[in-house]
Amino acid sequence: MPVVAAPLVYVVGGVTVLILGLNWPIMWWGVETIPPLWLTSLRLLGAGLGLACVLVLTGNLRPPPRHDYAIVATVAIVRLALVYSLVTTALLFVPAGRSSLLVHTAGLWAAPLGVWFLSERLSPAAGLALLCGIGGIVLLMEPWALQAADQAVVGYAMLLGAAVATAAATVHMRRHRWAATPLSLMPWQLVVAGTVTTLLALAVDGPLRLEWSTREVAVILYQIALASGFGVWGTIALSRSLPAVSTGILMMSVPVIGVSSSVILLGEDLTAPVAAGILAILIAVGLNAVADRRAAPPASAS
């Protein structure tokens, strides 16, 4: 697992959050011409095969042990195939900036799920973060401006479903006793997820038809090499090299960049309720990071 020393770790962190934040308007450009399920499939399969090649060259590719089959299935089907499919499809109905924020509320839903399924205690900071986050979501969605027939309702439902699914997978990942490292299981999870989304894309959209224009190729390569390649490596490196609170606060920059870049590149409107919702969600994520840090076990146990 990568560990990066200071000050290089802050360079890695800055590049990582910039790549992941800019990916939101880039995905929005992608779904204009590429079916969302096919874009998800290309991203997952490309990243999985690429990572497998890297592990083969370094002599680290191993089949997953039987004990980890359940976590491979959970991450592949729920955390990757389901979540990525919902998020990418939601971009057909919801602006990219708001999408980036709603997906990053997953950590808030992990707190009540941990209480229900892992008998964890909901700390005051986590409870306040949950309430603040829910308020921010309401402001972000502006329900007073929506109608029942509005397609944005479908998009918001998909994004909130993706956030809850991410939280559920996170709860399983926290409960699971890992036999192999998460990095060694990642290519298997990505390939399984890519296979599932490919079958789903064939059933829904039929065979893939692309013009292979410069824009389409650039979007696909960005998804594979940067968003899924460097983005995953950078996130793991940050989690291994920085304290939990520092990592959580740094990753809060991703939706900020997602919103900012969507306003600049896509011309999205930034209304007062949306701005207030952004602030509330960022405060909630920060409180949640502090709560996670206080509840974390000693370093030796981790």
MIVO-44477 format. One record per residue (C-alpha): residue number from 1; x, y, z. Coordinates in nm, 3 decimals, m for minus. Example, Ala and Ser with C-alpha at 12.3 -4.5 7.8 and 13.67 -1.06 7.14 Angstrom:
REM MIVO-44477
1  1.230  m0.450  0.780
2  1.367  m0.106  0.714
END
This chain:
REM MIVO-44477
1  0.000  0.000  0.000
2  0.146  0.338  m0.099
3  0.279  0.573  0.169
4  0.392  0.919  0.053
5  0.603  1.143  0.276
6  0.551  1.516  0.324
7  0.565  1.750  0.141
8  0.503  1.529  m0.166
9  0.184  1.391  m0.010
10  0.023  1.736  m0.037
11  0.111  1.752  m0.406
12  m0.047  1.408  m0.452
13  m0.350  1.525  m0.256
14  m0.391  1.840  m0.464
15  m0.364  1.652  m0.794
16  m0.603  1.380  m0.673
17  m0.883  1.613  m0.564
18  m0.838  1.821  m0.881
19  m0.874  1.510  m1.101
20  m1.178  1.380  m0.912
21  m1.344  1.722  m0.897
22  m1.296  1.796  m1.268
23  m1.433  1.452  m1.350
24  m1.791  1.569  m1.284
25  m1.821  1.809  m1.578
26  m1.617  1.565  m1.788
27  m1.864  1.284  m1.713
28  m2.146  1.523  m1.803
29  m1.981  1.585  m2.139
30  m1.946  1.208  m2.181
31  m2.313  1.118  m2.127
32  m2.413  1.368  m2.397
33  m2.296  1.122  m2.663
34  m2.211  0.796  m2.478
35  m2.487  0.592  m2.306
36  m2.428  0.619  m1.929
37  m2.418  0.243  m1.872
38  m2.163  0.196  m2.149
39  m1.951  0.481  m2.014
40  m1.959  0.311  m1.673
41  m1.868  m0.024  m1.827
42  m1.572  0.117  m2.022
43  m1.447  0.296  m1.710
44  m1.464  m0.010  m1.485
45  m1.330  m0.266  m1.732
46  m1.052  m0.036  m1.851
47  m0.941  0.044  m1.496
48  m0.963  m0.321  m1.387
49  m0.760  m0.455  m1.678
50  m0.508  m0.174  m1.645
51  m0.457  m0.236  m1.273
52  m0.432  m0.612  m1.336
53  m0.153  m0.548  m1.589
54  0.036  m0.334  m1.335
55  0.007  m0.604  m1.069
56  0.119  m0.872  m1.317
57  0.428  m0.670  m1.407
58  0.512  m0.624  m1.038
59  0.439  m0.988  m0.957
60  0.155  m0.899  m0.716
61  m0.155  m1.029  m0.896
62  m0.316  m1.303  m0.687
63  m0.661  m1.463  m0.704
64  m0.884  m1.350  m0.417
65  m0.891  m1.588  m0.119
66  m1.220  m1.766  m0.053
67  m1.264  m1.571  0.271
68  m1.285  m1.244  0.070
69  m1.540  m1.360  m0.188
70  m1.823  m1.182  m0.005
71  m1.644  m0.847  0.010
72  m1.539  m0.877  m0.355
73  m1.906  m0.927  m0.447
74  m2.025  m0.638  m0.229
75  m1.771  m0.391  m0.362
76  m1.808  m0.506  m0.723
77  m2.187  m0.520  m0.743
78  m2.295  m0.253  m0.493
79  m2.009  m0.006  m0.450
80  m1.893  m0.006  m0.813
81  m2.154  m0.140  m1.058
82  m2.467  m0.009  m0.885
83  m2.327  0.322  m0.758
84  m2.140  0.417  m1.076
85  m2.440  0.325  m1.293
86  m2.676  0.536  m1.081
87  m2.440  0.833  m1.065
88  m2.359  0.838  m1.436
89  m2.724  0.794  m1.538
90  m2.833  1.069  m1.297
91  m2.620  1.317  m1.492
92  m2.887  1.300  m1.763
93  m3.131  1.469  m1.522
94  m2.929  1.663  m1.259
95  m2.649  1.922  m1.297
96  m2.298  1.784  m1.247
97  m2.212  2.019  m0.958
98  m2.507  1.918  m0.742
99  m2.444  1.553  m0.827
100  m2.090  1.572  m0.691
101  m2.219  1.706  m0.358
102  m2.503  1.458  m0.314
103  m2.275  1.159  m0.378
104  m2.032  1.287  m0.114
105  m2.303  1.261  0.153
106  m2.241  0.885  0.169
107  m2.035  0.921  0.488
108  m2.334  1.079  0.662
109  m2.556  0.777  0.595
110  m2.287  0.536  0.716
111  m2.333  0.667  1.072
112  m2.698  0.553  1.123
113  m2.632  0.230  0.929
114  m2.341  0.158  1.165
115  m2.575  0.212  1.461
116  m2.835  m0.027  1.321
117  m2.608  m0.305  1.192
118  m2.281  m0.277  1.387
119  m2.420  m0.163  1.725
120  m2.205  0.149  1.705
121  m2.289  0.458  1.909
122  m2.397  0.775  1.734
123  m2.176  1.046  1.881
124  m2.308  1.404  1.921
125  m2.075  1.520  1.641
126  m2.200  1.247  1.405
127  m2.563  1.323  1.492
128  m2.511  1.695  1.430
129  m2.334  1.614  1.103
130  m2.630  1.401  0.991
131  m2.884  1.675  1.067
132  m2.669  1.942  0.904
133  m2.617  1.723  0.599
134  m2.988  1.650  0.558
135  m3.059  2.025  0.577
136  m2.795  2.088  0.313
137  m2.944  1.820  0.086
138  m3.288  1.982  0.112
139  m3.142  2.323  0.020
140  m2.941  2.170  m0.264
141  m3.243  1.994  m0.417
142  m3.471  2.300  m0.384
143  m3.787  2.081  m0.352
144  m4.011  2.392  m0.360
145  m3.906  2.441  m0.723
146  m3.966  2.079  m0.825
147  m4.280  1.917  m0.964
148  m4.375  1.550  m0.943
149  m4.323  1.509  m1.318
150  m3.985  1.683  m1.314
151  m3.707  1.451  m1.434
152  m3.474  1.603  m1.176
153  m3.670  1.409  m0.912
154  m3.553  1.085  m1.075
155  m3.195  1.210  m1.084
156  m3.197  1.315  m0.718
157  m3.345  0.977  m0.620
158  m3.065  0.801  m0.809
159  m2.794  1.011  m0.642
160  m2.933  0.964  m0.291
161  m2.971  0.592  m0.364
162  m2.606  0.583  m0.474
163  m2.500  0.760  m0.153
164  m2.695  0.515  0.066
165  m2.559  0.217  m0.133
166  m2.206  0.350  m0.084
167  m2.270  0.381  0.289
168  m2.409  0.026  0.307
169  m2.103  m0.112  0.126
170  m1.881  0.089  0.363
171  m2.050  m0.070  0.664
172  m1.980  m0.418  0.521
173  m1.620  m0.320  0.447
174  m1.573  m0.203  0.806
175  m1.723  m0.525  0.940
176  m1.533  m0.761  0.712
177  m1.208  m0.924  0.829
178  m0.981  m0.884  0.528
179  m0.758  m1.176  0.429
180  m0.604  m0.991  0.133
181  m0.530  m0.620  0.099
182  m0.795  m0.396  m0.062
183  m0.550  m0.303  m0.339
184  m0.487  m0.666  m0.435
185  m0.863  m0.730  m0.458
186  m0.933  m0.415  m0.658
187  m0.870  m0.552  m1.012
188  m1.106  m0.843  m0.948
189  m1.372  m0.610  m0.811
190  m1.337  m0.373  m1.107
191  m1.353  m0.650  m1.368
192  m1.656  m0.815  m1.205
193  m1.829  m0.476  m1.182
194  m1.741  m0.397  m1.543
195  m1.879  m0.733  m1.657
196  m2.207  m0.670  m1.471
197  m2.248  m0.321  m1.618
198  m2.159  m0.449  m1.967
199  m2.438  m0.708  m1.951
200  m2.675  m0.440  m1.820
201  m2.573  m0.199  m2.096
202  m2.630  m0.464  m2.362
203  m2.976  m0.535  m2.222
204  m3.077  m0.167  m2.194
205  m2.893  0.010  m2.478
206  m2.790  m0.270  m2.712
207  m2.441  m0.296  m2.868
208  m2.202  m0.006  m2.814
209  m2.198  0.245  m3.099
210  m1.944  0.527  m3.080
211  m1.819  0.781  m3.329
212  m1.478  0.760  m3.159
213  m1.445  1.136  m3.185
214  m1.159  1.313  m3.009
215  m1.399  1.422  m2.735
216  m1.534  1.070  m2.672
217  m1.186  0.916  m2.664
218  m1.062  1.189  m2.428
219  m1.356  1.136  m2.190
220  m1.306  0.758  m2.185
221  m0.930  0.784  m2.129
222  m0.985  1.036  m1.850
223  m1.225  0.795  m1.679
224  m0.985  0.502  m1.703
225  m0.641  0.654  m1.650
226  m0.708  0.956  m1.429
227  m1.044  0.928  m1.247
228  m1.017  0.550  m1.186
229  m0.640  0.504  m1.213
230  m0.457  0.790  m1.048
231  m0.769  0.885  m0.850
232  m0.790  0.547  m0.678
233  m0.415  0.531  m0.615
234  m0.409  0.887  m0.482
235  m0.703  0.826  m0.248
236  m0.535  0.517  m0.103
237  m0.205  0.703  m0.070
238  m0.373  0.987  0.119
239  m0.555  0.752  0.355
240  m0.226  0.576  0.429
241  m0.013  0.890  0.461
242  m0.233  1.142  0.646
243  m0.449  1.133  0.961
244  m0.817  1.049  0.906
245  m0.937  1.404  0.975
246  m0.681  1.555  0.737
247  m0.780  1.309  0.465
248  m1.151  1.376  0.519
249  m1.109  1.752  0.509
250  m0.887  1.733  0.200
251  m1.141  1.514  0.017
252  m1.406  1.778  0.090
253  m1.233  1.975  m0.185
254  m1.360  1.727  m0.445
255  m1.725  1.845  m0.448
256  m1.607  2.206  m0.414
257  m1.402  2.165  m0.732
258  m1.690  1.972  m0.888
259  m1.932  2.260  m0.827
260  m1.681  2.532  m0.923
261  m1.571  2.361  m1.244
262  m1.934  2.291  m1.339
263  m2.020  2.659  m1.296
264  m1.719  2.765  m1.506
265  m1.719  2.494  m1.774
266  m2.091  2.412  m1.799
267  m2.244  2.745  m1.702
268  m2.447  2.603  m1.412
269  m2.642  2.847  m1.195
270  m2.533  2.896  m0.834
271  m2.846  3.016  m0.650
272  m2.850  3.128  m0.287
273  m3.019  2.805  m0.161
274  m2.765  2.593  m0.351
275  m2.476  2.794  m0.205
276  m2.622  2.751  0.145
277  m2.667  2.378  0.080
278  m2.305  2.347  m0.031
279  m2.186  2.514  0.289
280  m2.411  2.296  0.509
281  m2.293  1.973  0.344
282  m1.927  2.071  0.370
283  m1.975  2.150  0.740
284  m2.151  1.816  0.784
285  m1.871  1.623  0.612
286  m1.614  1.802  0.830
287  m1.806  1.717  1.149
288  m1.836  1.358  1.031
289  m1.459  1.336  0.974
290  m1.399  1.465  1.328
291  m1.647  1.212  1.467
292  m1.478  0.928  1.276
293  m1.138  1.035  1.409
294  m1.260  1.037  1.770
295  m1.419  0.695  1.728
296  m1.117  0.540  1.554
297  m0.929  0.259  1.736
298  m0.561  0.301  1.832
299  m0.312  0.295  1.546
300  m0.170  m0.045  1.644
301  m0.517  m0.203  1.632
302  m0.589  m0.041  1.296
END
